[in-house]
Amino acid sequence: MHEPTGKAPLGSIIRKLDDMLFMSLGPHIIGYEPPKGFLVPEFTMYDGMSDPFNYLLYYRQLMTLDIGNDILLYKVFLSNFHGSTLSWFHQLPQNSINSFRDVSETFVGHYLCSAR
């Protein structure tokens, strides 16, 4: 007979992590692979307190070569979130973000009052 250990089975933990990590992403974004040879520029992480418009301008300036690649803009933008900004992103509704414009508008709308 199997004794309960108080631990969740590994499979359920992995499913929960996958759900948490990809919940707000549209399906076309999850499977996207960046172009061969693409190197992510070094960015200053967003702190959740500074002006989100200025951060978007800074980000777009560093990503000027890839402005036409919406999914790449989106995925690299997310890599600059940490702490409370990352937690905020993972609490967005399922499939609510399908483009860089979606994440930009949601990001600015949420953090605009933090910068004032």
C-alpha atoms as a printed R data frame, in Angstrom:
    type eleno elety resid chain resno      x      y       z
1   ATOM     1    CA   MET     A     1  0.000  0.000   0.000
2   ATOM     2    CA   HIS     A     2  1.229  3.513  -0.862
3   ATOM     3    CA   GLU     A     3  1.687  5.868   2.090
4   ATOM     4    CA   PRO     A     4  0.907  9.559   1.455
5   ATOM     5    CA   THR     A     5  4.038 11.700   1.670
6   ATOM     6    CA   GLY     A     6  2.387 15.113   1.648
7   ATOM     7    CA   LYS     A     7  4.093 15.823  -1.674
8   ATOM     8    CA   ALA     A     8  2.333 16.300  -5.004
9   ATOM     9    CA   PRO     A     9  3.306 13.889  -7.794
10  ATOM    10    CA   LEU     A    10  5.994 15.308 -10.081
11  ATOM    11    CA   GLY     A    11  3.681 15.200 -13.125
12  ATOM    12    CA   SER     A    12  1.083 17.417 -11.460
13  ATOM    13    CA   ILE     A    13  3.777 19.879 -10.381
14  ATOM    14    CA   ILE     A    14  5.106 20.121 -13.932
15  ATOM    15    CA   ARG     A    15  1.580 20.638 -15.331
16  ATOM    16    CA   LYS     A    16  0.907 23.356 -12.774
17  ATOM    17    CA   LEU     A    17  4.186 25.105 -13.640
18  ATOM    18    CA   ASP     A    18  3.407 24.892 -17.367
19  ATOM    19    CA   ASP     A    19 -0.059 26.340 -16.757
20  ATOM    20    CA   MET     A    20  1.393 29.155 -14.680
21  ATOM    21    CA   LEU     A    21  4.169 29.988 -17.134
22  ATOM    22    CA   PHE     A    22  2.106 29.949 -20.311
23  ATOM    23    CA   MET     A    23 -1.411 30.842 -19.189
24  ATOM    24    CA   SER     A    24 -1.615 34.380 -20.587
25  ATOM    25    CA   LEU     A    25  0.281 33.587 -23.806
26  ATOM    26    CA   GLY     A    26 -1.531 32.920 -27.056
27  ATOM    27    CA   PRO     A    27 -0.669 29.484 -28.527
28  ATOM    28    CA   HIS     A    28  1.209 30.962 -31.513
29  ATOM    29    CA   ILE     A    29  3.601 32.681 -29.091
30  ATOM    30    CA   ILE     A    30  4.426 29.632 -26.985
31  ATOM    31    CA   GLY     A    31  5.943 27.610 -29.837
32  ATOM    32    CA   TYR     A    32  7.795 30.482 -31.501
33  ATOM    33    CA   GLU     A    33 11.528 30.011 -32.063
34  ATOM    34    CA   PRO     A    34 13.718 33.109 -32.597
35  ATOM    35    CA   PRO     A    35 15.651 33.440 -35.857
36  ATOM    36    CA   LYS     A    36 18.959 31.573 -36.014
37  ATOM    37    CA   GLY     A    37 21.788 33.717 -34.758
38  ATOM    38    CA   PHE     A    38 19.533 36.156 -32.888
39  ATOM    39    CA   LEU     A    39 21.228 37.510 -29.773
40  ATOM    40    CA   VAL     A    40 19.139 39.179 -27.093
41  ATOM    41    CA   PRO     A    41 20.494 42.665 -26.364
42  ATOM    42    CA   GLU     A    42 21.387 43.460 -22.759
43  ATOM    43    CA   PHE     A    43 18.552 45.369 -21.083
44  ATOM    44    CA   THR     A    44 17.954 47.055 -17.782
45  ATOM    45    CA   MET     A    45 15.169 45.120 -16.056
46  ATOM    46    CA   TYR     A    46 11.915 46.979 -15.459
47  ATOM    47    CA   ASP     A    47 11.520 47.717 -11.745
48  ATOM    48    CA   GLY     A    48  7.765 48.369 -11.639
49  ATOM    49    CA   MET     A    49  8.305 51.926 -10.400
50  ATOM    50    CA   SER     A    50  9.665 53.929 -13.337
51  ATOM    51    CA   ASP     A    51  7.669 55.377 -16.226
52  ATOM    52    CA   PRO     A    52  6.394 52.467 -18.384
53  ATOM    53    CA   PHE     A    53  6.288 54.680 -21.525
54  ATOM    54    CA   ASN     A    54  9.972 55.506 -21.120
55  ATOM    55    CA   TYR     A    55 10.766 51.836 -20.601
56  ATOM    56    CA   LEU     A    56  8.909 50.890 -23.797
57  ATOM    57    CA   LEU     A    57 10.800 53.591 -25.727
58  ATOM    58    CA   TYR     A    58 14.082 52.296 -24.306
59  ATOM    59    CA   TYR     A    59 13.147 48.728 -25.204
60  ATOM    60    CA   ARG     A    60 12.070 49.594 -28.761
61  ATOM    61    CA   GLN     A    61 15.280 51.553 -29.285
62  ATOM    62    CA   LEU     A    62 17.392 48.516 -28.356
63  ATOM    63    CA   MET     A    63 15.256 46.213 -30.516
64  ATOM    64    CA   THR     A    64 15.192 48.441 -33.633
65  ATOM    65    CA   LEU     A    65 16.423 45.700 -35.951
66  ATOM    66    CA   ASP     A    66 13.520 43.431 -35.024
67  ATOM    67    CA   ILE     A    67 10.600 45.884 -34.977
68  ATOM    68    CA   GLY     A    68  8.805 43.940 -37.717
69  ATOM    69    CA   ASN     A    69  8.893 40.710 -35.711
70  ATOM    70    CA   ASP     A    70  6.000 41.074 -33.267
71  ATOM    71    CA   ILE     A    71  6.426 37.739 -31.493
72  ATOM    72    CA   LEU     A    72 10.154 38.256 -31.014
73  ATOM    73    CA   LEU     A    73  9.515 41.751 -29.599
74  ATOM    74    CA   TYR     A    74  6.993 40.231 -27.210
75  ATOM    75    CA   LYS     A    75  9.119 37.327 -25.995
76  ATOM    76    CA   VAL     A    76 12.239 39.413 -25.456
77  ATOM    77    CA   PHE     A    77 10.182 42.081 -23.648
78  ATOM    78    CA   LEU     A    78  8.940 39.461 -21.186
79  ATOM    79    CA   SER     A    79 12.493 38.364 -20.461
80  ATOM    80    CA   ASN     A    80 13.039 41.769 -18.824
81  ATOM    81    CA   PHE     A    81 10.388 41.235 -16.157
82  ATOM    82    CA   HIS     A    82 11.381 40.192 -12.646
83  ATOM    83    CA   GLY     A    83 10.001 40.379  -9.128
84  ATOM    84    CA   SER     A    84  6.577 41.981  -8.862
85  ATOM    85    CA   THR     A    85  6.479 42.742 -12.604
86  ATOM    86    CA   LEU     A    86  6.911 39.059 -13.395
87  ATOM    87    CA   SER     A    87  4.263 38.127 -10.817
88  ATOM    88    CA   TRP     A    88  1.866 40.675 -12.342
89  ATOM    89    CA   PHE     A    89  2.379 39.186 -15.802
90  ATOM    90    CA   HIS     A    90  1.692 35.625 -14.645
91  ATOM    91    CA   GLN     A    91 -1.618 36.726 -13.122
92  ATOM    92    CA   LEU     A    92 -3.027 37.958 -16.451
93  ATOM    93    CA   PRO     A    93 -6.077 36.070 -17.796
94  ATOM    94    CA   GLN     A    94 -5.534 32.998 -19.960
95  ATOM    95    CA   ASN     A    95 -4.816 33.773 -23.643
96  ATOM    96    CA   SER     A    96 -5.124 37.517 -22.979
97  ATOM    97    CA   ILE     A    97 -1.843 38.419 -24.676
98  ATOM    98    CA   ASN     A    98 -1.519 37.703 -28.392
99  ATOM    99    CA   SER     A    99  0.837 40.430 -29.589
100 ATOM   100    CA   PHE     A   100  3.444 42.938 -28.542
101 ATOM   101    CA   ARG     A   101  0.755 45.621 -28.730
102 ATOM   102    CA   ASP     A   102 -1.412 43.666 -26.246
103 ATOM   103    CA   VAL     A   103  1.403 43.334 -23.725
104 ATOM   104    CA   SER     A   104  2.496 46.963 -24.245
105 ATOM   105    CA   GLU     A   105 -0.986 48.357 -23.613
106 ATOM   106    CA   THR     A   106 -1.569 46.098 -20.608
107 ATOM   107    CA   PHE     A   107  1.871 46.882 -19.186
108 ATOM   108    CA   VAL     A   108  1.495 50.660 -19.547
109 ATOM   109    CA   GLY     A   109 -2.071 50.584 -18.220
110 ATOM   110    CA   HIS     A   110 -0.987 48.694 -15.123
111 ATOM   111    CA   TYR     A   111  2.242 50.563 -14.341
112 ATOM   112    CA   LEU     A   112  1.323 54.101 -15.388
113 ATOM   113    CA   CYS     A   113  0.106 55.088 -11.926
114 ATOM   114    CA   SER     A   114  3.279 53.627 -10.344
115 ATOM   115    CA   ALA     A   115  5.368 56.116 -12.289
116 ATOM   116    CA   ARG     A   116  3.352 59.196 -11.270
